[in-house]
Amino acid sequence: MSSTLDRVAGADRPEAGTGVWLHGVVRDVEPAVLAAIPGMTGAPVRAVRAAGLVAVVSAAPLAEYGEQALRRNLEDLAWLERAARAHHAVVDALARRGPVVPARLATVHHDDARVAGQLTGRQAELTGLLDRLTGRGEWGVKGYQVPGALPRASEDAGAGGAGAAYLRRRRAQLTAREQGQRIAAEAAAAVHDTLAGYAVAARRHAPQDRRLSGAPTPMVLNGAYLVESARLPGFTALVAALGERHPELRLELTGPWPPYSFAEERPAGPALTVREPAC
Amino acid sequence: MSMQPPSVVQNSGQVLPAGHEPANLGDILERVLDRGIVIAGDIRVSLLDIELLTLKLRLVIASVDTARQIGIDWWEHDPWLSSRARPPVEPGPRDPEQVEAERRPRVAARAERRAARREEWDEFDA
């Protein structure tokens, strides 16, 4: 690890040295486990230990992961996909063995000492998070509008020219669309509330754009739920039952995810909801 | 943490095993870019600084609140997107069909006005 980086602001030449890419924080992990997990460059990840915590990190050559290089590379969708998948694979491998606090993509430090400093400085927060995440997994539930559930627009021919008829038709279509959206939105809220009541914690994220979701109809629910492992069968059954109850939504359950949505002690804004069920 | 294999629930209520499929890229991207703990790294690349990519991803992934914080709120003023109090954020390039649909009545109205004016002149001339 180079801690004496020749960091030249605005320089064109690639940065020299190697930084430290943070994947996530765990309580403890066997070196043999880490040796089997490939990191950002393909080489195994390793541990930085401090304050009774372990940061799992990758070597990050600054020629690729330095400030200038990252700025450029993050614009490159192919690079971004590779980096996102590599980072996620590490976090996911850790999550399957025990609680992990995932780091956001592109968290790069100069050296191990800097990472250790973060563990020490945020020990209480990180320990609290790990306690909260123990024995629990994140599950995603997405809900897509089902167009068949839309009320159909009435097509009554009226007086007026082609323009007026067009405007009437357009208005009717818009109304039907608004109604369909409203029905789907209400169903999404009902589904989320029910699932949030069952889960340890819940977040409602912004629905994915169709270009991202690849789905033929709009997403109206993009929920994340922190579920006790022991209560997972009940959660799965609940999702299935809600799918039956709401034909106006197509529900999709994904997971288990590392607890990306629950890596913060408190929700960041009013759009998010958290519930602690009495269980 | 003992976890069951991932599964996909269709709206039929049927639970389908989906354990061997690699996770959807969109699902991964929104998680690693927009969630996860924020620890101030030494290499400071604000993901919001990334121009081309975030211009797309920001709108696609970023939460409504994140978008507002960085001053993106135009969908709130767009009648085609703000028919409800809290619309699903689906901005991006306008749907050409919508743009065309908005344009057509205006063009039609202009044509009608022109036709009406012509008739007046015709009467005047006659």
Interface residues (C-beta under 8 A of the other chain):
Chain A: G19 L22 G24 V25 L62 Y65 G66 E67 L70 R71 L74 E75 L77 L80 E81 A84 R85 H87 H88 V91 A95 R96 R97 G98 P99 V101 P102 A103 R104 L105 A106 T107 V108 H109 H110 R114 Q118 R122 L129 T134 G135 R136 G137 G140 V146 G161 A162 G163 Y166 L167 R170 L174 E178 Q181 R182 A185 H205 A206 P207 Q208 D209 R210 R211 L212 S213 G214 P218 M219 V220 S229 L232 P233 T236 V239 A240 A241 G243 E244 H246 P247 L249 R250 L251 E252 L253 T254 G255 P256 W257 Y260 S261 A263 E264 A268 G269 P270 A271
Chain B: M1 S2 M3 Q4 P6 S7 V8 V9 Q10 N11 S12 G13 Q14 V15 A18 P22 A23 N24 L25 G26 D27 I28 L29 E30 R31 V32 L33 D34 R35 G36 I37 V38 I39 A40 G41 D42 I43 R44 V45 L47 D49 I50 E51 L52 L53 L59 V60 I61 A62 S63 V64 D65 S83 R84 P88 V89 E90 P91 G92 A101 R104 P105 A108 A109 E112
